[in-house]
């Protein structure tokens, strides 16, 4: 990317210090994408910034005759707090993931905010699972205690992470940024609104929200159709990376 182009831009004056950032970039099952889009719609979010995605052709999103950056930061207001939502209309190419992760953690460091990274874990038997499980992982003990106190999640104890989620964790460690991952069992190559509904339910409990999930479930089939092309492009990108977001145990080590 040219040095004259800022990797990100957001309106600091419209963002309170400590505002949690919910990251939902396109990955497994588009869980994060559906989650952030739905919360933004339910709470009438408005764009306060964007992040440049390098290594993609020039692209803009046109929505109701407005010209928008494809990877956008939305602000939403709860009763006594604010949230930032990171949403993208395009998948992140594998070689751009470090750049995106660094931009996200730099924004979080600037406003002294935690990152809540939401997404899916590929589950081969997803069709047979009525209520997918949500797993959490964090680099901060207080965040994991808050998550477990909801009594709605399980710990992610053993496995592998790749892609944007892994890059965010690594980048956050260098900037002393707190990160909580919330990952739900989901379809690998199909948009999964049902899995996203479980994440919204967890976030309701964690953040004191009361966003209903029934409207999300009612429009599940419509969302699957609308997001099929984004899912196809995302799946192509995921196929270029090592297998990750797995719950299988890594090899044991002699100590």
HELIX and SHEET records of a PDB file:
HELIX    1   1 UNK A   12  UNK A   14  5                                   3    
HELIX    2   2 UNK A   28  UNK A   30  5                                   3    
HELIX    3   3 UNK A   31  UNK A   42  1                                  12    
HELIX    4   4 UNK A   94  UNK A   96  5                                   3    
HELIX    5   5 UNK A   97  UNK A  110  1                                  14    
HELIX    6   6 UNK A  126  UNK A  128  5                                   3    
HELIX    7   7 UNK A  141  UNK A  149  1                                   9    
HELIX    8   8 UNK A  163  UNK A  175  1                                  13    
HELIX    9   9 UNK A  193  UNK A  207  1                                  15    
HELIX   10  10 UNK A  214  UNK A  218  1                                   5    
HELIX   11  11 UNK A  220  UNK A  226  1                                   7    
HELIX   12  12 UNK A  228  UNK A  238  1                                  11    
SHEET    1   A 9 UNK A   8  UNK A  10  0                                        
SHEET    2   A 9 UNK A  46  UNK A  51 -1                                        
SHEET    3   A 9 UNK A  71  UNK A  77 -1                                        
SHEET    4   A 9 UNK A  82  UNK A  88 -1                                        
SHEET    5   A 9 UNK A  20  UNK A  23  1                                        
SHEET    6   A 9 UNK A 115  UNK A 122  1                                        
SHEET    7   A 9 UNK A 179  UNK A 186  1                                        
SHEET    8   A 9 UNK A 134  UNK A 138 -1                                        
SHEET    9   A 9 UNK A 154  UNK A 155  1                                        
SHEET    1   B 2 UNK A  61  UNK A  63  0                                        
SHEET    2   B 2 UNK A  66  UNK A  68 -1                                        
END                                                                             
